[in-house]
């Protein structure tokens, strides 16, 4: 992945190991997954600040000459600030990491989520 290290301070949306501004976003607190700060990719676009707009973004400079493939690849996806984490499948992955670390604190229900 091509990330630039710049002295420019990027405002981070992370609060207490979660992104509270995204509905149904799971908390990474209590897992081995650490929230990562926003970064600037090789095109000069800020990724992971939740503002989804950057003056250098091809989306803000679109024309017939722009190849959509320039926005493909890992440098366009933030590892922890991505709306995909709010899906049921990915939220379950995060929750399973919490259960593995604290099995005694699992919600116990007579028919659901019990361990025999």
FIKOLZA-1660 file (N, C-alpha, C; in steps of 0.1 Angstrom, whole numbers, plus 5000, padded with zeros to 4 digits):
% residues 116
   i   px   py   pz ch aa at
   1 5008 4988 5000  A  X  N
   1 5000 5000 5000  A  X CA
   1 5009 5012 5000  A  X  C
   2 5005 5022 4993  A  X  N
   2 5013 5034 4991  A  X CA
   2 5007 5046 4999  A  X  C
   3 5012 5047 5011  A  X  N
   3 5007 5058 5020  A  X CA
   3 5018 5068 5022  A  X  C
   4 5014 5081 5022  A  X  N
   4 5024 5091 5024  A  X CA
   4 5025 5095 5039  A  X  C
   5 5037 5097 5044  A  X  N
   5 5038 5102 5057  A  X CA
   5 5041 5117 5056  A  X  C
   6 5031 5125 5060  A  X  N
   6 5033 5140 5059  A  X CA
   6 5031 5146 5073  A  X  C
   7 5036 5158 5074  A  X  N
   7 5035 5165 5087  A  X CA
   7 5021 5171 5088  A  X  C
   8 5013 5171 5078  A  X  N
   8 4999 5176 5078  A  X CA
   8 4991 5168 5088  A  X  C
   9 4985 5175 5097  A  X  N
   9 4976 5169 5107  A  X CA
   9 4962 5166 5101  A  X  C
  10 4958 5154 5101  A  X  N
  10 4945 5150 5096  A  X CA
  10 4936 5147 5107  A  X  C
  11 4924 5153 5107  A  X  N
  11 4915 5152 5118  A  X CA
  11 4909 5137 5117  A  X  C
  12 4910 5131 5129  A  X  N
  12 4906 5117 5130  A  X CA
  12 4892 5116 5135  A  X  C
  13 4883 5107 5129  A  X  N
  13 4870 5105 5134  A  X CA
  13 4869 5095 5145  A  X  C
  14 4880 5089 5149  A  X  N
  14 4880 5078 5158  A  X CA
  14 4878 5083 5173  A  X  C
  15 4868 5077 5179  A  X  N
  15 4865 5080 5193  A  X CA
  15 4863 5067 5201  A  X  C
  16 4873 5065 5210  A  X  N
  16 4872 5053 5219  A  X CA
  16 4871 5040 5212  A  X  C
  17 4880 5038 5202  A  X  N
  17 4880 5026 5194  A  X CA
  17 4868 5023 5185  A  X  C
  18 4860 5034 5182  A  X  N
  18 4849 5032 5173  A  X CA
  18 4847 5044 5165  A  X  C
  19 4837 5044 5156  A  X  N
  19 4833 5055 5147  A  X CA
  19 4819 5058 5150  A  X  C
  20 4816 5066 5161  A  X  N
  20 4802 5068 5165  A  X CA
  20 4793 5075 5155  A  X  C
  21 4799 5081 5145  A  X  N
  21 4791 5088 5135  A  X CA
  21 4785 5079 5124  A  X  C
  22 4790 5067 5124  A  X  N
  22 4784 5057 5114  A  X CA
  22 4775 5048 5122  A  X  C
  23 4762 5048 5117  A  X  N
  23 4752 5039 5123  A  X CA
  23 4756 5025 5123  A  X  C
  24 4754 5018 5134  A  X  N
  24 4757 5004 5136  A  X CA
  24 4771 5000 5134  A  X  C
  25 4780 5009 5135  A  X  N
  25 4795 5006 5134  A  X CA
  25 4799 4999 5146  A  X  C
  26 4806 4988 5145  A  X  N
  26 4810 4980 5157  A  X CA
  26 4822 4987 5164  A  X  C
  27 4823 4984 5177  A  X  N
  27 4834 4989 5184  A  X CA
  27 4845 4979 5184  A  X  C
  28 4858 4984 5181  A  X  N
  28 4869 4975 5181  A  X CA
  28 4875 4973 5195  A  X  C
  29 4869 4980 5205  A  X  N
  29 4874 4980 5219  A  X CA
  29 4873 4965 5224  A  X  C
  30 4884 4961 5230  A  X  N
  30 4885 4947 5236  A  X CA
  30 4888 4937 5225  A  X  C
  31 4893 4941 5214  A  X  N
  31 4897 4931 5203  A  X CA
  31 4912 4934 5201  A  X  C
  32 4918 4926 5192  A  X  N
  32 4932 4928 5188  A  X CA
  32 4933 4938 5176  A  X  C
  33 4921 4942 5171  A  X  N
  33 4921 4952 5160  A  X CA
  33 4922 4966 5165  A  X  C
  34 4932 4973 5161  A  X  N
  34 4934 4987 5165  A  X CA
  34 4929 4997 5154  A  X  C
  35 4921 5006 5158  A  X  N
  35 4917 5017 5149  A  X CA
  35 4929 5024 5143  A  X  C
  36 4929 5025 5130  A  X  N
  36 4940 5032 5124  A  X CA
  36 4936 5046 5120  A  X  C
  37 4946 5055 5120  A  X  N
  37 4944 5069 5117  A  X CA
  37 4942 5071 5102  A  X  C
  38 4935 5082 5098  A  X  N
  38 4935 5085 5083  A  X CA
  38 4949 5086 5077  A  X  C
  39 4949 5084 5064  A  X  N
  39 4962 5085 5057  A  X CA
  39 4960 5092 5044  A  X  C
  40 4971 5096 5038  A  X  N
  40 4970 5103 5025  A  X CA
  40 4976 5093 5015  A  X  C
  41 4969 5089 5004  A  X  N
  41 4973 5079 4995  A  X CA
  41 4983 5086 4984  A  X  C
  42 4987 5078 4975  A  X  N
  42 4997 5083 4965  A  X CA
  42 4991 5094 4956  A  X  C
  43 4978 5095 4955  A  X  N
  43 4972 5106 4947  A  X CA
  43 4969 5118 4955  A  X  C
  44 4973 5118 4968  A  X  N
  44 4971 5130 4976  A  X CA
  44 4958 5131 4982  A  X  C
  45 4950 5120 4982  A  X  N
  45 4937 5120 4987  A  X CA
  45 4937 5114 5002  A  X  C
  46 4930 5121 5011  A  X  N
  46 4929 5117 5024  A  X CA
  46 4919 5105 5025  A  X  C
  47 4923 5094 5031  A  X  N
  47 4915 5082 5032  A  X CA
  47 4913 5079 5046  A  X  C
  48 4900 5077 5050  A  X  N
  48 4897 5074 5064  A  X CA
  48 4893 5085 5073  A  X  C
  49 4891 5097 5068  A  X  N
  49 4887 5109 5076  A  X CA
  49 4872 5110 5077  A  X  C
  50 4864 5102 5070  A  X  N
  50 4850 5102 5070  A  X CA
  50 4844 5114 5063  A  X  C
  51 4852 5122 5057  A  X  N
  51 4846 5134 5050  A  X CA
  51 4843 5131 5035  A  X  C
  52 4850 5120 5030  A  X  N
  52 4847 5115 5017  A  X CA
  52 4848 5126 5006  A  X  C
  53 4856 5136 5008  A  X  N
  53 4858 5146 4998  A  X CA
  53 4872 5152 5000  A  X  C
  54 4879 5152 4989  A  X  N
  54 4893 5157 4989  A  X CA
  54 4895 5165 4976  A  X  C
  55 4902 5177 4977  A  X  N
  55 4904 5184 4964  A  X CA
  55 4912 5176 4954  A  X  C
  56 4920 5167 4958  A  X  N
  56 4928 5159 4949  A  X CA
  56 4921 5147 4944  A  X  C
  57 4909 5144 4948  A  X  N
  57 4902 5132 4945  A  X CA
  57 4898 5132 4930  A  X  C
  58 4900 5121 4923  A  X  N
  58 4895 5120 4909  A  X CA
  58 4880 5123 4908  A  X  C
  59 4873 5120 4919  A  X  N
  59 4858 5122 4919  A  X CA
  59 4855 5137 4918  A  X  C
  60 4864 5145 4924  A  X  N
  60 4862 5160 4924  A  X CA
  60 4869 5166 4911  A  X  C
  61 4875 5158 4903  A  X  N
  61 4882 5163 4891  A  X CA
  61 4879 5154 4879  A  X  C
  62 4866 5150 4879  A  X  N
  62 4862 5140 4869  A  X CA
  62 4861 5146 4855  A  X  C
  63 4865 5138 4845  A  X  N
  63 4864 5142 4831  A  X CA
  63 4863 5129 4823  A  X  C
  64 4861 5131 4810  A  X  N
  64 4861 5119 4801  A  X CA
  64 4875 5112 4800  A  X  C
  65 4885 5120 4804  A  X  N
  65 4899 5114 4803  A  X CA
  65 4903 5106 4816  A  X  C
  66 4895 5107 4826  A  X  N
  66 4898 5100 4839  A  X CA
  66 4894 5085 4838  A  X  C
  67 4904 5077 4840  A  X  N
  67 4901 5062 4840  A  X CA
  67 4897 5058 4854  A  X  C
  68 4885 5053 4855  A  X  N
  68 4880 5049 4869  A  X CA
  68 4890 5039 4876  A  X  C
  69 4898 5032 4869  A  X  N
  69 4908 5023 4875  A  X CA
  69 4918 5030 4884  A  X  C
  70 4919 5043 4882  A  X  N
  70 4929 5050 4891  A  X CA
  70 4924 5050 4906  A  X  C
  71 4911 5047 4908  A  X  N
  71 4906 5046 4921  A  X CA
  71 4905 5032 4926  A  X  C
  72 4912 5023 4920  A  X  N
  72 4912 5009 4925  A  X CA
  72 4924 5005 4933  A  X  C
  73 4922 4996 4942  A  X  N
  73 4933 4991 4950  A  X CA
  73 4932 4995 4965  A  X  C
  74 4941 4989 4972  A  X  N
  74 4941 4990 4987  A  X CA
  74 4943 5004 4992  A  X  C
  75 4950 5013 4984  A  X  N
  75 4953 5026 4988  A  X CA
  75 4940 5035 4989  A  X  C
  76 4929 5030 4984  A  X  N
  76 4917 5037 4984  A  X CA
  76 4907 5032 4995  A  X  C
  77 4911 5022 5002  A  X  N
  77 4903 5016 5013  A  X CA
  77 4910 5017 5026  A  X  C
  78 4903 5023 5036  A  X  N
  78 4909 5024 5049  A  X CA
  78 4906 5011 5057  A  X  C
  79 4916 5005 5063  A  X  N
  79 4915 4992 5070  A  X CA
  79 4904 4992 5081  A  X  C
  80 4902 5003 5088  A  X  N
  80 4893 5002 5099  A  X CA
  80 4881 5012 5098  A  X  C
  81 4883 5023 5090  A  X  N
  81 4872 5032 5088  A  X CA
  81 4866 5030 5074  A  X  C
  82 4859 5019 5074  A  X  N
  82 4852 5015 5061  A  X CA
  82 4838 5011 5064  A  X  C
  83 4829 5015 5057  A  X  N
  83 4814 5013 5059  A  X CA
  83 4812 4998 5059  A  X  C
  84 4821 4990 5053  A  X  N
  84 4819 4975 5053  A  X CA
  84 4819 4969 5066  A  X  C
  85 4825 4975 5076  A  X  N
  85 4826 4970 5090  A  X CA
  85 4812 4970 5096  A  X  C
  86 4803 4978 5091  A  X  N
  86 4789 4979 5097  A  X CA
  86 4780 4968 5092  A  X  C
  87 4785 4960 5083  A  X  N
  87 4776 4948 5078  A  X CA
  87 4775 4938 5089  A  X  C
  88 4765 4930 5089  A  X  N
  88 4763 4920 5099  A  X CA
  88 4774 4910 5099  A  X  C
  89 4779 4906 5088  A  X  N
  89 4790 4896 5087  A  X CA
  89 4803 4901 5093  A  X  C
  90 4807 4914 5090  A  X  N
  90 4819 4919 5096  A  X CA
  90 4818 4923 5110  A  X  C
  91 4806 4928 5114  A  X  N
  91 4803 4930 5129  A  X CA
  91 4805 4917 5137  A  X  C
  92 4800 4906 5131  A  X  N
  92 4801 4893 5138  A  X CA
  92 4816 4889 5139  A  X  C
  93 4824 4893 5130  A  X  N
  93 4838 4890 5131  A  X CA
  93 4844 4897 5143  A  X  C
  94 4841 4910 5144  A  X  N
  94 4846 4918 5156  A  X CA
  94 4840 4912 5169  A  X  C
  95 4828 4909 5169  A  X  N
  95 4822 4904 5182  A  X CA
  95 4828 4891 5185  A  X  C
  96 4831 4882 5176  A  X  N
  96 4837 4869 5179  A  X CA
  96 4851 4871 5185  A  X  C
  97 4858 4882 5181  A  X  N
  97 4871 4884 5187  A  X CA
  97 4870 4889 5201  A  X  C
  98 4859 4895 5204  A  X  N
  98 4856 4899 5218  A  X CA
  98 4853 4887 5227  A  X  C
  99 4845 4878 5221  A  X  N
  99 4841 4866 5229  A  X CA
  99 4853 4857 5232  A  X  C
 100 4861 4856 5222  A  X  N
 100 4873 4848 5224  A  X CA
 100 4882 4853 5235  A  X  C
 101 4882 4866 5237  A  X  N
 101 4891 4872 5247  A  X CA
 101 4885 4872 5261  A  X  C
 102 4871 4873 5261  A  X  N
 102 4864 4873 5274  A  X CA
 102 4852 4864 5274  A  X  C
 103 4855 4851 5274  A  X  N
 103 4844 4841 5273  A  X CA
 103 4834 4842 5285  A  X  C
 104 4839 4846 5297  A  X  N
 104 4830 4847 5308  A  X CA
 104 4820 4858 5308  A  X  C
 105 4823 4868 5299  A  X  N
 105 4814 4880 5298  A  X CA
 105 4804 4879 5287  A  X  C
 106 4803 4867 5281  A  X  N
 106 4794 4865 5270  A  X CA
 106 4779 4866 5275  A  X  C
 107 4771 4872 5267  A  X  N
 107 4756 4872 5270  A  X CA
 107 4751 4858 5270  A  X  C
 108 4745 4854 5280  A  X  N
 108 4740 4840 5281  A  X CA
 108 4724 4840 5280  A  X  C
 109 4719 4832 5271  A  X  N
 109 4705 4831 5268  A  X CA
 109 4702 4817 5267  A  X  C
 110 4690 4812 5272  A  X  N
 110 4687 4798 5272  A  X CA
 110 4687 4792 5258  A  X  C
 111 4685 4800 5247  A  X  N
 111 4684 4794 5234  A  X CA
 111 4694 4800 5224  A  X  C
 112 4700 4811 5228  A  X  N
 112 4710 4817 5218  A  X CA
 112 4723 4820 5225  A  X  C
 113 4734 4818 5217  A  X  N
 113 4747 4822 5221  A  X CA
 113 4752 4815 5234  A  X  C
 114 4748 4803 5236  A  X  N
 114 4752 4796 5248  A  X CA
 114 4764 4786 5244  A  X  C
 115 4772 4784 5254  A  X  N
 115 4783 4774 5252  A  X CA
 115 4780 4762 5261  A  X  C
 116 4781 4750 5255  A  X  N
 116 4778 4738 5263  A  X CA
 116 4792 4733 5268  A  X  C
% end
